[in-house]
Amino acid sequence: RRHVAAFNLDLLELLLDSQFLLKLNAESGDGLRVNEGDGNLVLWDFHDLGFHTRSTEGRQANPVGSTFAYASVVSPLPAVRPPWPGTKIDLHKFFISDPISPFAKLLRERHSVRDFDDEHPITLAELAQFLDGAARVLSEWNSGAPFEGGPEITYSTRPYPSAGSAYELELYLAVSNCKELPRGLYHYDAGGHALVAIEVSALHLQALSAAAEFAMDAPGPPQVLITIAARFGRISWKYSSIAYSLILKDVGSMIQTFYLAATDMGLGGCAIGTSNIDLFSRMTGLEFHVEGPVGQFALGRGKKPEGPR
């Protein structure tokens, strides 16, 4: 029994040292309540944190991206699902508008652009208009928590939908080629509609752009690389189990908004499926589990296609 007890104690110490377990609100010798460990980790469900680190680069060495891991095992699914058997109702004859509406036209024109015209880069005025239309805070308000004794909670409204009006997403712009805006990393202050420069090394900035170029299989780096980061605690404070999935849904809503805004302005954009959470942490000084990347979007002036897409 002594051996088992010693083993359990060693295991407990190992779990505490590796932060699998946290001691919170422990009582000190003088009767005071103290916190030990990182309280931000309490806001994470284990499966969410595991998914976040496994589906990104920086904190694990497993293959990420288009590895075609099952190409030799199963055939690829068809692009369009085979129809269900049964009575079919043809919807073509029910078109209401002819020609199609401006919004429907915008949706159909949306496409990914990976090749940017660096001789005619995006301008600062265009970038400001893009952020104003796609991401700026439109209003703010306060509301009490829906339970007795709960704190007052602040909310905002922005151009894209967000789970529970949390709006946990933040934008960090790595600028490589933008007229009237120096090369560097910027945080977009959505409340003040302003860019705030963040001091980073040229090496880190180059690494971030090069990774995006590789992920897009593009001939060059994006003129502006938007890293979408999440303040995880903003949404996990309210939601359990589904917190991380809600964040990813919000990212999808934001990326579609980016695509439509870029298309409407005659700019090019491309969603990027990978990000390096460790590199972002080194560049910003933010702990990866407090605020970190959950998506990326390349933005710039696309080269005019030489032929049909």
N, C-alpha and C positions, 0 to 999 in steps of 0.2 A: 504493500500500500504506500509505503514511503517513496518507493521508486515511481509509482504512478503519480503521486502528488507532486514530486519533483519534476516529472515530465510535463504535467499539466501547467505548472508554474513557468517552466521554461517556454512552453508553447504560448502561454499568455503574454510573456515578456516579448517574444518574437512578434506576435501579432500587434502588440502595442508599438514596438520599435518600427515596424513596417507600415504603421498607420492603417492596418486592416481594422483595428479596434481603436477607439478613442475614449479617454477618460474625461467625462464632462461633469461639471458641477461637483467635483470631488471636495470633500471637507478637509480643510487644513487643520493643523494641530491646535490653532487658537479658535477654532469654531467657525472661521470665515469660509464662505463658498468660493471656490476658485475654478477657473476653466483650464484644462490642459489639452493641448492638441489644437488642430485647426477646425474651428467651428463651421467653416464653410463646407467641409466634407459632410457634415451632418445633413446638409440639404440635398445630398445625392442618394438615390437608391443605388444599390450595388450594381444591378444589371444595367442601369443607365450609364454609370461611369465606365463600366467595362465596355459597353458598346461604343461610347465616345472615343476611348483610347484605341480600341481595336479597328474602328472604321476610319481612322485618321493616321497620319504619319507623325513620327517624332518620339513616341514612347513605346514602340514595339517594332519588331524587325520582320513581321510577316509580310508577304506580298500584298500590295494594295492596288486596286484599279483593274484594268482590262487584262487579266491573266489568262482568260479562257480556260479556267481550271477543269471544266467538265466537257471540253470539246471532244475528247476521245471516249467519253462515256455515254453521252446522250446527244441526239440531234438538236439543233436550235429550234425553238418554237417559232411558228410563222408570225409575220408582222401583224397580220389581221386574224383574229380568232375565227375559226370556222363557225358558221351560223348554227344556232340551235334549230332542231327540227320543229316543225309546226307551222301554223298560219303566219304569213308574213304581211305586214302592213307597209306598203311603199310610201315613204315620207316625201319623196321628191315633189309630188304634186301639191304639197302644203306650204310651199314657200310664200311668205307674206310680203317680203320686200324684194323689189327688182328694179334697179340693181341692188346689190348687197349693201348693208349699212356701213358707214365709216368705221365703226368698231369691228364689225366682222371682217372688213377689208384689212384692218390693222392686224388682226389675229392671223390672217392667212399670209400676210407679208412677213411676219416674224420668222426669223431664222438665225442660226448661230453664225457669227463672223469671227474668223480666226486670223485673218490677214489684214493688217492695219496699214493705212497710208501715212507713213511717218514723215513724208514731205508736206503733208497738210494735216497736222495733228488736231485733235480736239482742243478747243479753246477753253479758257477759264470761264468765260461767260456761258458756254454750252454746258460745262460741267455743273455750274451753279444752277442752271435751268433744269438739268436732269435731276439733281438732288432735290430741288424744290418740288418738282412734280412727282417724284417717286418716294421720298423718304422724310420730308420735313415734318416736324410737329405742327399740327394745325390748331390744336387746343389742348388745354390741361384742366383737370378738375379733381376734386377730392371726394371720397366716399368712405363711409364707415364699413368696417368688416362685418360680414353677415353672421356674426355670432356675438354673444354678450361679452362685453369687456374687451373686445378686439380693438386694435389700433385703427386710426384713420389711414387710408391707403390712397396714394396719388395715382392718377391715370392720365393717359393722353390719347389723342386721336391723330392718326397718320394716314397716308394715302393707301396703305395696304392693310389687310385684315391681320389680326393677331389674337391668339387664344386668350380668352379672358381679359382682353385689352391690356395685356401685360407689356407688350412692346419691349421685349427683352433684347432685341437685336441692335447691335452697334456697328457702324461702318468705319473701316480703316482703309485709307486710300494710299496705295503705293504708286506714286506718280513717276513714270519714266519719260513721257513725252507729252506735255500739255502746254500749249502756248500761254505765256504769261504766268505760269505756275512753276516754281523751281522743283527740280527732281527731289524726291524725299517721301517720307511717310507722314500722313495726316490723319487725324481723327475728325470725323464729321460730327459737329455739335448740332444735332437735329433740332434742339430747342432754340438755339440762337441762329440757326442756318449759317454756320461759319465753319471754316477749316482751321484746325489747330495743329501746328507742326510738332512732330515727335522726333527727338534727336535719335538717330540710329546710325549704325555703321554702314558704309557703302557696300561692304561685303555681304552683310545680312540682307540689304535691300536687293542686291544683285541675285542672291540665292532665292529670295522670294519670287522675283520676276522669272528667273530661269526655271523654277519648279512649275510655275503656271504655264510657261511656254511649252515645257515638256508634256504636261498633262493635257494640253489642248492639241498637241501634235502640230504646233503652229510654226511658221517660218521665222518668227521673231517674238519678242516680248510684247505684252499688251501695253498700250499707251497709259492706261490707268487700270490698275488691278485693285478691285474692291474686295477686301476680306470682310465677310459678314461674321461678326463675333456675337456670342450670347453672354449676357449676364445671367448665369444659370440660376442663381438664387432668386432672381426676380420672379421666375415662373415656378420653381420647385418649392418656394415658400408656401404656395397655395395648393399645387397639384402633386399628388403622389402617384407612383407607378407609371403614369403617362407623361410626366414632365418632359423628358427628352424627346419623346415622339411628337409632342406638341411643338417643341422648338423646331424640329425638322419640317413640320408642316408649315410653320411660319416662314421658314427659309424658302420653301417652295413658292409660297404666295409672294414673297419679296422678289424672288428671281423672275417670276412671270411679270411682275410689275416693272422690273428693270428692262426686260425684253421689250415690253410694249412701249415704255417711255423712250427707249433708244430707237426703236423702229419709227415712232411718231416724229422724232427729231432728225431722222435720216442718219443716225449713228449706228455703229455696229457693236454687238455684244455677244458674249459667250459664257454660259455657265460652266464652272469647273468643278469636277467631282471630288477632288482631293485637297487636303490642306495639311500643313505641318504644325501641330499644336505646340511642339517644343520650340521651333524657330520663332513663332509668334510670341511665345512667352519670353524668350530672350530679347526680342526686339522691344517689347512694351514693358517688361518688368512685371507683368501680371501673372499670377499663378494659373496654371492651365485649367484648374477645376473651379476657378472663380469667374474668369472671363476668358473665353477662347474661341477659336474659329469653328464655325459649323457650315461654312459655305464660302465660295468665291465667285466673282463675276468679272470678266475682262471687258473693258469699255474703251472705245476709241472711234476714230473715223475709219470705216472699212474701205479697202481698195475696191474700186468699181470692178465688178466681174467682167471678164472678157467674153464670156459666153453664158449659156443657160446654166443655172445651178443644178 
